[in-house]
Amino acid sequence: MIRTLVALAAALSLPTAAAARAAATAEVKDAMGRTVATATFDQVAGGVRVTLVATALPPGPHGFHVHAAGRCDPPDFATTGGHFDPTHRHHGLMNPAGHHLGDMPNLVVGADGRGTITAELAGATLDAGPTSLFHPGGTSLVIHRGADDMMSDPAGNSGPKIACGVVVRAR
């Protein structure tokens, strides 16, 4: 009996596969429909942690942001709308007036088309509420052709959108 209780207690303390999975994901595709990156979104204290793994992007720095609409219609991904900005701030992590909730640091991609970055969307949530990535209409993750200058409105002079993925709840 005691052995059974100890085994049960140990089993209950182990993390489950469901707990280890991300709370949300995005499969990021280019205008031709090829998957070029994947992203995971996890709720953390004070915000949402985003981890992006690029596998087939042009080398160099790229602005990447969460956009306000959960649509990724190629070829130009114009259906994503502007940056996710429920707090009505300005663009750029270095903007003294505050930044969009969807603004993140630049992703740097190597000569092999690969790059990884983890960033936090401080104040965002995956739960209900005005700063939820799952507001009506959803959100998307967009990668731009060039680097974000972290200041200028509306998108940091980061150039056209080259890849996009809709943020969806993980199953």
GROMACS elastic network, one bead per residue, 0.5 to 0.9 nm:
[ bonds ]
;  ai    aj funct       b0    kb
    1     4     6  0.51368   500
    1     5     6  0.63518   500
    1     6     6  0.87455   500
    2     5     6  0.50699   500
    2     6     6  0.61821   500
    2     7     6  0.86036   500
    3     6     6  0.51508   500
    3     7     6  0.61800   500
    3     8     6  0.85725   500
    4     7     6  0.51267   500
    4     8     6  0.60692   500
    4     9     6  0.85654   500
    5     8     6  0.50250   500
    5     9     6  0.60604   500
    5    10     6  0.85337   500
    6     9     6  0.51089   500
    6    10     6  0.61352   500
    6    11     6  0.85854   500
    7    10     6  0.51116   500
    7    11     6  0.61273   500
    7    12     6  0.86398   500
    8    11     6  0.51060   500
    8    12     6  0.62043   500
    8    13     6  0.87362   500
    9    12     6  0.51914   500
    9    13     6  0.63710   500
   10    13     6  0.52332   500
   10    14     6  0.66304   500
   11    14     6  0.54558   500
   11    15     6  0.86496   500
   12    15     6  0.79069   500
   12    16     6  0.87899   500
   13    16     6  0.89538   500
   15    18     6  0.81746   500
   15    19     6  0.61931   500
   15    20     6  0.68923   500
   16    19     6  0.51805   500
   16    20     6  0.64410   500
   16    21     6  0.89430   500
   17    20     6  0.51267   500
   17    21     6  0.64613   500
   18    21     6  0.53502   500
   18    22     6  0.83996   500
   18   171     6  0.84988   500
   19    22     6  0.79111   500
   19    23     6  0.87795   500
   21    24     6  0.86040   500
   21    40     6  0.89133   500
   21    42     6  0.87431   500
   21   170     6  0.75721   500
   21   171     6  0.86768   500
   22    25     6  0.69185   500
   22    40     6  0.57864   500
   22    41     6  0.59264   500
   22    42     6  0.54898   500
   22    43     6  0.86389   500
   22   169     6  0.85673   500
   22   170     6  0.64016   500
   23    40     6  0.74829   500
   23    41     6  0.58972   500
   23    42     6  0.52144   500
   23    43     6  0.71055   500
   23   126     6  0.76932   500
   23   168     6  0.87082   500
   23   169     6  0.60082   500
   23   170     6  0.52691   500
   23   171     6  0.81502   500
   24    39     6  0.83680   500
   24    40     6  0.58000   500
   24    42     6  0.66853   500
   24   126     6  0.80030   500
   24   167     6  0.65299   500
   24   168     6  0.54008   500
   24   171     6  0.83222   500
   25    38     6  0.73718   500
   25    39     6  0.54589   500
   25    41     6  0.58809   500
   25    42     6  0.89076   500
   25   165     6  0.87388   500
   25   166     6  0.81114   500
   25   167     6  0.56284   500
   25   168     6  0.55224   500
   25   169     6  0.64206   500
   25   170     6  0.60491   500
   26    37     6  0.84784   500
   26    38     6  0.58202   500
   26    39     6  0.50716   500
   26    40     6  0.65638   500
   26    41     6  0.83360   500
   26   140     6  0.76353   500
   26   141     6  0.70266   500
   26   164     6  0.84558   500
   26   165     6  0.50482   500
   26   166     6  0.54528   500
   26   168     6  0.62968   500
   26   169     6  0.88861   500
   27    35     6  0.66183   500
   27    36     6  0.81198   500
   27    37     6  0.64562   500
   27    39     6  0.65802   500
   27   141     6  0.88871   500
   27   164     6  0.78491   500
   27   165     6  0.50751   500
   27   166     6  0.70702   500
   27   167     6  0.80281   500
   28    33     6  0.89088   500
   28    34     6  0.82874   500
   28    35     6  0.56610   500
   28    36     6  0.59120   500
   28    37     6  0.50007   500
   28    38     6  0.55702   500
   28    39     6  0.74581   500
   28    54     6  0.87095   500
   28   141     6  0.73141   500
   28   142     6  0.77574   500
   28   143     6  0.84187   500
   28   163     6  0.60706   500
   28   166     6  0.75852   500
   29    32     6  0.75986   500
   29    33     6  0.53168   500
   29    34     6  0.51226   500
   29    36     6  0.54012   500
   29    37     6  0.69297   500
   29    38     6  0.86761   500
   29    72     6  0.87637   500
   29   162     6  0.84621   500
   29   163     6  0.51944   500
   29   164     6  0.54328   500
   29   165     6  0.61686   500
   30    33     6  0.53514   500
   30    34     6  0.55228   500
   30    35     6  0.65870   500
   30    36     6  0.64828   500
   30    57     6  0.88158   500
   30    74     6  0.79014   500
   30    75     6  0.81811   500
   30   162     6  0.58813   500
   30   164     6  0.65788   500
   30   165     6  0.89443   500
   31    34     6  0.75049   500
   31    73     6  0.83280   500
   31    74     6  0.50582   500
   31    76     6  0.70599   500
   31    77     6  0.79568   500
   31   162     6  0.67567   500
   31   163     6  0.65217   500
   31   164     6  0.83276   500
   32    35     6  0.89953   500
   32    74     6  0.76836   500
   32    75     6  0.75496   500
   33    36     6  0.89360   500
   33    74     6  0.81243   500
   33   163     6  0.89780   500
   34    56     6  0.89233   500
   35    38     6  0.77159   500
   35    55     6  0.82504   500
   35    56     6  0.78220   500
   35   163     6  0.87324   500
   36    53     6  0.87023   500
   36    54     6  0.59230   500
   36    55     6  0.53934   500
   36    57     6  0.61238   500
   36   113     6  0.87868   500
   36   163     6  0.75486   500
   37    52     6  0.68484   500
   37    53     6  0.54237   500
   37    55     6  0.55125   500
   37    56     6  0.69727   500
   37    57     6  0.79139   500
   37   114     6  0.87277   500
   37   115     6  0.89893   500
   37   163     6  0.85522   500
   37   165     6  0.87528   500
   38    51     6  0.82991   500
   38    52     6  0.58088   500
   38    53     6  0.54289   500
   38    54     6  0.65506   500
   38    55     6  0.83235   500
   38   165     6  0.82151   500
   39    50     6  0.67103   500
   39    51     6  0.54269   500
   39    53     6  0.62774   500
   39    54     6  0.85537   500
   39   141     6  0.82571   500
   39   165     6  0.85379   500
   39   167     6  0.85962   500
   40    49     6  0.80082   500
   40    50     6  0.57064   500
   40    51     6  0.53036   500
   40    52     6  0.66624   500
   40    53     6  0.88439   500
   40   167     6  0.87815   500
   40   170     6  0.88762   500
   41    48     6  0.63351   500
   41    49     6  0.55889   500
   41    51     6  0.66772   500
   41    52     6  0.89926   500
   41   126     6  0.83052   500
   41   167     6  0.84192   500
   41   169     6  0.89317   500
   42    47     6  0.85955   500
   42    48     6  0.54950   500
   42    49     6  0.51606   500
   42    50     6  0.66990   500
   42    51     6  0.86444   500
   42   125     6  0.89738   500
   42   126     6  0.77890   500
   43    46     6  0.82391   500
   43    47     6  0.61635   500
   43    49     6  0.63247   500
   43   124     6  0.86174   500
   43   125     6  0.65326   500
   43   126     6  0.62858   500
   43   127     6  0.84949   500
   44    47     6  0.54537   500
   44    48     6  0.55449   500
   44    49     6  0.63848   500
   44   120     6  0.86745   500
   44   125     6  0.86295   500
   45    48     6  0.79316   500
   45   122     6  0.89067   500
   46   120     6  0.89447   500
   46   121     6  0.84930   500
   46   122     6  0.58016   500
   46   123     6  0.57122   500
   46   124     6  0.76375   500
   46   125     6  0.83023   500
   47   120     6  0.65430   500
   47   121     6  0.54599   500
   47   125     6  0.57194   500
   47   126     6  0.85447   500
   48   119     6  0.84524   500
   48   120     6  0.55890   500
   48   121     6  0.50965   500
   48   122     6  0.65676   500
   48   123     6  0.75847   500
   48   124     6  0.57539   500
   48   125     6  0.58739   500
   48   126     6  0.71688   500
   49   118     6  0.69375   500
   49   119     6  0.58112   500
   49   121     6  0.63102   500
   49   122     6  0.84038   500
   50   117     6  0.80885   500
   50   118     6  0.55309   500
   50   119     6  0.52992   500
   50   120     6  0.59594   500
   50   121     6  0.74176   500
   51   116     6  0.72989   500
   51   117     6  0.57551   500
   51   119     6  0.65503   500
   51   120     6  0.87252   500
   52   107     6  0.84452   500
   52   115     6  0.80587   500
   52   116     6  0.55957   500
   52   117     6  0.54203   500
   52   118     6  0.63810   500
   52   119     6  0.85892   500
   53   114     6  0.74154   500
   53   115     6  0.59721   500
   53   117     6  0.68112   500
   53   118     6  0.88774   500
   54    57     6  0.65404   500
   54   107     6  0.88409   500
   54   109     6  0.74514   500
   54   113     6  0.71155   500
   54   114     6  0.50489   500
   54   115     6  0.50134   500
   54   116     6  0.61089   500
   54   117     6  0.87555   500
   55   109     6  0.88087   500
   55   112     6  0.81482   500
   55   113     6  0.56708   500
   55   115     6  0.68790   500
   55   116     6  0.88518   500
   56    59     6  0.89555   500
   56   109     6  0.88974   500
   56   112     6  0.76515   500
   56   114     6  0.60861   500
   56   115     6  0.88703   500
   57    60     6  0.87974   500
   57   109     6  0.68918   500
   57   110     6  0.86893   500
   57   112     6  0.84107   500
   57   114     6  0.67393   500
   57   115     6  0.84319   500
   57   162     6  0.89372   500
   57   163     6  0.88255   500
   58    61     6  0.88432   500
   58    62     6  0.88829   500
   58   109     6  0.69362   500
   58   110     6  0.80984   500
   58   111     6  0.76768   500
   58   112     6  0.84622   500
   58   113     6  0.56858   500
   58   114     6  0.86367   500
   58   145     6  0.81178   500
   59    62     6  0.87198   500
   59   108     6  0.74471   500
   59   110     6  0.50755   500
   59   111     6  0.50783   500
   59   112     6  0.72534   500
   59   113     6  0.56507   500
   59   114     6  0.78923   500
   59   115     6  0.88764   500
   60   107     6  0.81622   500
   60   108     6  0.54782   500
   60   109     6  0.50504   500
   60   110     6  0.64453   500
   60   111     6  0.77762   500
   60   113     6  0.88342   500
   60   146     6  0.77482   500
   60   147     6  0.80214   500
   61   106     6  0.59952   500
   61   107     6  0.55401   500
   61   109     6  0.61897   500
   61   110     6  0.89057   500
   61   145     6  0.82742   500
   61   146     6  0.61038   500
   61   148     6  0.81559   500
   62   105     6  0.88908   500
   62   106     6  0.53821   500
   62   107     6  0.51250   500
   62   108     6  0.62942   500
   62   109     6  0.77122   500
   62   143     6  0.65311   500
   62   144     6  0.56278   500
   62   145     6  0.58433   500
   62   148     6  0.67057   500
   62   158     6  0.71084   500
   63   103     6  0.87347   500
   63   104     6  0.76382   500
   63   105     6  0.70457   500
   63   107     6  0.63384   500
   63   108     6  0.89400   500
   63   142     6  0.83189   500
   63   143     6  0.59725   500
   63   144     6  0.51936   500
   63   145     6  0.72969   500
   63   146     6  0.61389   500
   63   149     6  0.83737   500
   63   150     6  0.88925   500
   63   155     6  0.84675   500
   63   156     6  0.79275   500
   63   157     6  0.88708   500
   63   158     6  0.56849   500
   63   159     6  0.84524   500
   64   102     6  0.87473   500
   64   103     6  0.74228   500
   64   104     6  0.64143   500
   64   105     6  0.73861   500
   64   106     6  0.63878   500
   64   107     6  0.68008   500
   64   141     6  0.71477   500
   64   142     6  0.54943   500
   64   144     6  0.59975   500
   64   147     6  0.85964   500
   64   148     6  0.78919   500
   64   158     6  0.86287   500
   65    83     6  0.66032   500
   65    84     6  0.79255   500
   65   101     6  0.89799   500
   65   102     6  0.52527   500
   65   103     6  0.51512   500
   65   104     6  0.58658   500
   65   105     6  0.85762   500
   65   140     6  0.83254   500
   65   141     6  0.58226   500
   65   142     6  0.54873   500
   65   143     6  0.67755   500
   65   144     6  0.84392   500
   65   155     6  0.88384   500
   66    69     6  0.88828   500
   66    82     6  0.87780   500
   66    83     6  0.59648   500
   66    84     6  0.56319   500
   66   101     6  0.79712   500
   66   103     6  0.68092   500
   66   104     6  0.82318   500
   66   133     6  0.85612   500
   66   139     6  0.66067   500
   66   140     6  0.55779   500
   66   142     6  0.62679   500
   66   167     6  0.87823   500
   67    70     6  0.76576   500
   67    80     6  0.57855   500
   67    81     6  0.62440   500
   67    82     6  0.55658   500
   67    85     6  0.82190   500
   67   102     6  0.64505   500
   67   103     6  0.89474   500
   67   138     6  0.89787   500
   67   139     6  0.55983   500
   67   140     6  0.51515   500
   67   141     6  0.60642   500
   67   142     6  0.67399   500
   68    80     6  0.63078   500
   68    81     6  0.56524   500
   68    82     6  0.57738   500
   68    83     6  0.54779   500
   68    85     6  0.71418   500
   68    86     6  0.86120   500
   68   102     6  0.82493   500
   68   133     6  0.83680   500
   68   137     6  0.80263   500
   68   138     6  0.70121   500
   68   139     6  0.50128   500
   68   140     6  0.68178   500
   69    72     6  0.84777   500
   69    79     6  0.70026   500
   69    81     6  0.56645   500
   69    82     6  0.78778   500
   69    83     6  0.86799   500
   69    84     6  0.79406   500
   69   136     6  0.87749   500
   69   137     6  0.56822   500
   69   138     6  0.53653   500
   69   140     6  0.60638   500
   69   166     6  0.84120   500
   70    79     6  0.81644   500
   70    80     6  0.63149   500
   70    81     6  0.88111   500
   70   134     6  0.88194   500
   70   137     6  0.57706   500
   70   141     6  0.85340   500
   70   165     6  0.81927   500
   70   166     6  0.52067   500
   70   167     6  0.67721   500
   70   168     6  0.87512   500
   71    77     6  0.77744   500
   71    78     6  0.87354   500
   71    79     6  0.56507   500
   71    80     6  0.53606   500
   71    81     6  0.85934   500
   71   137     6  0.82945   500
   71   138     6  0.79306   500
   71   139     6  0.73810   500
   71   140     6  0.65566   500
   71   164     6  0.85037   500
   71   165     6  0.79100   500
   71   166     6  0.61441   500
   72    75     6  0.88351   500
   72    76     6  0.85907   500
   72    77     6  0.51631   500
   72    78     6  0.76481   500
   72    79     6  0.60860   500
   72    80     6  0.59976   500
   72   140     6  0.72644   500
   72   141     6  0.89671   500
   72   142     6  0.86943   500
   72   163     6  0.84919   500
   72   164     6  0.57439   500
   72   165     6  0.63388   500
   72   166     6  0.65938   500
   73    76     6  0.71606   500
   73    78     6  0.70704   500
   73    79     6  0.60443   500
   73    80     6  0.79583   500
   73   164     6  0.85275   500
   74    78     6  0.78903   500
   74    79     6  0.86183   500
   74   163     6  0.87314   500
   74   164     6  0.86608   500
   75    78     6  0.83406   500
   75   162     6  0.84347   500
   76    79     6  0.82997   500
   76   160     6  0.74637   500
   76   161     6  0.62844   500
   76   162     6  0.72228   500
   76   163     6  0.86187   500
   77    80     6  0.59883   500
   77    81     6  0.85427   500
   77   142     6  0.84441   500
   77   160     6  0.89728   500
   77   161     6  0.64615   500
   77   162     6  0.79001   500
   77   163     6  0.77005   500
   77   164     6  0.69644   500
   78    81     6  0.62714   500
   78    82     6  0.88438   500
   78   161     6  0.81274   500
   80    83     6  0.82950   500
   80   139     6  0.75723   500
   80   140     6  0.65022   500
   80   141     6  0.85695   500
   80   142     6  0.80286   500
   80   164     6  0.83670   500
   80   166     6  0.89446   500
   81    84     6  0.84702   500
   82    85     6  0.80407   500
   82   154     6  0.77182   500
   82   155     6  0.80570   500
   83    91     6  0.82927   500
   83   100     6  0.67239   500
   83   101     6  0.78912   500
   83   102     6  0.57214   500
   83   103     6  0.72525   500
   83   154     6  0.79730   500
   83   155     6  0.74996   500
   84    87     6  0.89226   500
   84   100     6  0.63756   500
   84   101     6  0.58842   500
   84   103     6  0.78733   500
   84   131     6  0.88995   500
   84   133     6  0.82671   500
   84   139     6  0.73744   500
   84   140     6  0.87671   500
   85    88     6  0.54571   500
   85    89     6  0.66499   500
   85    90     6  0.84453   500
   85    91     6  0.89251   500
   85    99     6  0.81898   500
   85   101     6  0.53249   500
   85   102     6  0.64771   500
   85   103     6  0.87822   500
   85   131     6  0.83801   500
   86    89     6  0.81662   500
   86   100     6  0.77918   500
   86   101     6  0.71899   500
   86   130     6  0.67387   500
   86   131     6  0.59970   500
   86   132     6  0.88360   500
   87    99     6  0.88378   500
   87   100     6  0.72570   500
   87   101     6  0.72989   500
   87   130     6  0.85790   500
   87   131     6  0.77311   500
   88    99     6  0.84803   500
   88   100     6  0.71071   500
   88   101     6  0.88902   500
   89    97     6  0.70153   500
   89    98     6  0.56403   500
   89    99     6  0.52462   500
   89   100     6  0.54051   500
   89   101     6  0.81660   500
   90    95     6  0.69795   500
   90    96     6  0.89258   500
   90    97     6  0.65882   500
   90    98     6  0.60288   500
   90   100     6  0.59251   500
   90   151     6  0.82411   500
   90   152     6  0.83153   500
   90   153     6  0.66593   500
   90   154     6  0.75859   500
   91    94     6  0.85138   500
   91    95     6  0.67134   500
   91    97     6  0.89339   500
   91    98     6  0.76001   500
   91   100     6  0.54590   500
   91   103     6  0.71239   500
   91   150     6  0.71084   500
   91   151     6  0.59303   500
   91   152     6  0.62064   500
   91   153     6  0.51707   500
   91   154     6  0.58166   500
   91   155     6  0.64375   500
   91   156     6  0.68661   500
   92    95     6  0.51472   500
   92    96     6  0.88271   500
   92    98     6  0.76203   500
   92    99     6  0.51720   500
   92   100     6  0.69710   500
   92   103     6  0.63454   500
   92   104     6  0.81254   500
   92   105     6  0.89920   500
   92   148     6  0.80579   500
   92   149     6  0.74286   500
   92   152     6  0.66371   500
   92   153     6  0.76077   500
   92   154     6  0.86437   500
   92   155     6  0.78035   500
   92   156     6  0.65907   500
   93    96     6  0.84093   500
   93    98     6  0.73103   500
   93    99     6  0.55365   500
   93   100     6  0.79655   500
   93   103     6  0.64917   500
   93   104     6  0.69474   500
   93   105     6  0.74288   500
   93   150     6  0.53009   500
   93   151     6  0.69057   500
   94    97     6  0.87547   500
   94    98     6  0.78281   500
   94    99     6  0.76390   500
   94   149     6  0.88247   500
   94   150     6  0.55215   500
   94   151     6  0.58546   500
   95    98     6  0.55085   500
   95    99     6  0.61238   500
   95   150     6  0.70837   500
   95   151     6  0.53225   500
   95   152     6  0.82184   500
   96    99     6  0.80876   500
   96   151     6  0.89112   500
   99   102     6  0.82220   500
   99   103     6  0.67261   500
   99   151     6  0.86737   500
  100   103     6  0.53857   500
  100   104     6  0.89734   500
  101   104     6  0.84563   500
  101   121     6  0.60206   500
  101   122     6  0.69847   500
  101   123     6  0.71304   500
  101   124     6  0.66429   500
  101   131     6  0.81295   500
  102   121     6  0.65046   500
  102   124     6  0.84255   500
  102   141     6  0.88156   500
  103   121     6  0.74930   500
  103   150     6  0.83895   500
  103   155     6  0.88126   500
  104   107     6  0.87023   500
  104   119     6  0.64138   500
  104   120     6  0.74710   500
  104   121     6  0.73447   500
  104   150     6  0.86384   500
  105   117     6  0.85933   500
  105   119     6  0.71307   500
  105   148     6  0.77725   500
  105   150     6  0.78054   500
  106   117     6  0.84341   500
  106   147     6  0.62230   500
  106   148     6  0.63090   500
  106   149     6  0.88622   500
  106   150     6  0.87375   500
  107   115     6  0.70217   500
  107   116     6  0.71534   500
  107   117     6  0.61568   500
  107   143     6  0.85914   500
  107   147     6  0.80917   500
  108   114     6  0.84506   500
  108   115     6  0.59610   500
  108   116     6  0.76166   500
  108   117     6  0.79729   500
  108   147     6  0.87368   500
  109   112     6  0.77596   500
  109   113     6  0.57931   500
  109   114     6  0.52827   500
  109   116     6  0.77379   500
  110   113     6  0.54581   500
  110   114     6  0.54707   500
  110   115     6  0.61811   500
  111   114     6  0.74179   500
  112   115     6  0.86912   500
  120   123     6  0.89808   500
  120   124     6  0.87552   500
  121   124     6  0.55811   500
  121   125     6  0.83742   500
  122   125     6  0.86030   500
  123   131     6  0.69970   500
  124   127     6  0.89648   500
  124   130     6  0.87608   500
  124   131     6  0.50693   500
  124   132     6  0.59192   500
  124   133     6  0.70067   500
  125   128     6  0.74191   500
  125   129     6  0.76450   500
  125   130     6  0.87539   500
  125   131     6  0.59328   500
  125   133     6  0.62945   500
  125   134     6  0.83905   500
  126   129     6  0.86818   500
  126   131     6  0.83731   500
  126   132     6  0.53172   500
  126   133     6  0.56702   500
  126   134     6  0.64442   500
  126   169     6  0.86956   500
  127   131     6  0.86814   500
  127   132     6  0.59454   500
  127   133     6  0.79997   500
  127   134     6  0.74888   500
  128   131     6  0.79216   500
  128   132     6  0.57140   500
  128   133     6  0.86213   500
  128   134     6  0.73133   500
  128   135     6  0.74239   500
  129   132     6  0.53585   500
  129   134     6  0.87443   500
  129   135     6  0.75037   500
  130   133     6  0.88676   500
  130   135     6  0.72245   500
  131   134     6  0.85770   500
  131   135     6  0.76666   500
  132   135     6  0.54300   500
  132   138     6  0.87586   500
  133   138     6  0.62715   500
  133   139     6  0.58032   500
  133   140     6  0.86527   500
  133   167     6  0.77156   500
  134   137     6  0.75259   500
  134   139     6  0.67126   500
  134   167     6  0.80815   500
  134   168     6  0.81100   500
  134   169     6  0.84831   500
  135   138     6  0.53184   500
  135   139     6  0.76996   500
  136   139     6  0.88925   500
  138   166     6  0.77934   500
  138   167     6  0.71672   500
  138   168     6  0.82430   500
  139   165     6  0.88733   500
  139   166     6  0.62250   500
  139   167     6  0.57275   500
  139   168     6  0.84656   500
  140   164     6  0.67446   500
  140   165     6  0.54872   500
  140   167     6  0.51613   500
  140   168     6  0.87316   500
  141   163     6  0.83237   500
  141   164     6  0.56039   500
  141   165     6  0.52264   500
  141   166     6  0.62825   500
  141   167     6  0.67235   500
  142   161     6  0.65160   500
  142   162     6  0.76174   500
  142   163     6  0.57952   500
  142   165     6  0.66564   500
  142   166     6  0.88038   500
  143   146     6  0.87471   500
  143   160     6  0.86645   500
  143   161     6  0.58438   500
  143   162     6  0.58839   500
  143   163     6  0.51608   500
  143   164     6  0.63502   500
  144   147     6  0.75341   500
  144   148     6  0.83213   500
  144   158     6  0.58306   500
  144   159     6  0.58709   500
  144   160     6  0.55351   500
  144   162     6  0.53675   500
  144   163     6  0.70330   500
  145   158     6  0.63872   500
  145   159     6  0.54311   500
  145   160     6  0.56576   500
  145   161     6  0.61572   500
  145   162     6  0.57604   500
  145   163     6  0.86557   500
  146   157     6  0.77826   500
  146   159     6  0.55772   500
  146   160     6  0.78938   500
  147   150     6  0.87667   500
  147   156     6  0.79239   500
  147   157     6  0.75271   500
  147   158     6  0.50164   500
  147   159     6  0.79303   500
  148   151     6  0.80065   500
  148   152     6  0.86352   500
  148   155     6  0.72069   500
  148   157     6  0.59775   500
  148   159     6  0.83622   500
  149   152     6  0.67606   500
  149   155     6  0.85705   500
  149   157     6  0.63615   500
  149   158     6  0.70925   500
  150   155     6  0.84043   500
  150   156     6  0.55728   500
  150   157     6  0.87081   500
  151   154     6  0.88030   500
  151   155     6  0.83876   500
  151   156     6  0.57474   500
  151   157     6  0.87528   500
  152   155     6  0.66340   500
  152   157     6  0.66953   500
  153   156     6  0.58200   500
  153   157     6  0.78136   500
  154   157     6  0.78801   500
  155   158     6  0.62321   500
  155   159     6  0.80015   500
  156   159     6  0.82154   500
  157   160     6  0.89587   500
  158   161     6  0.84494   500
  159   162     6  0.88623   500
  161   164     6  0.75551   500
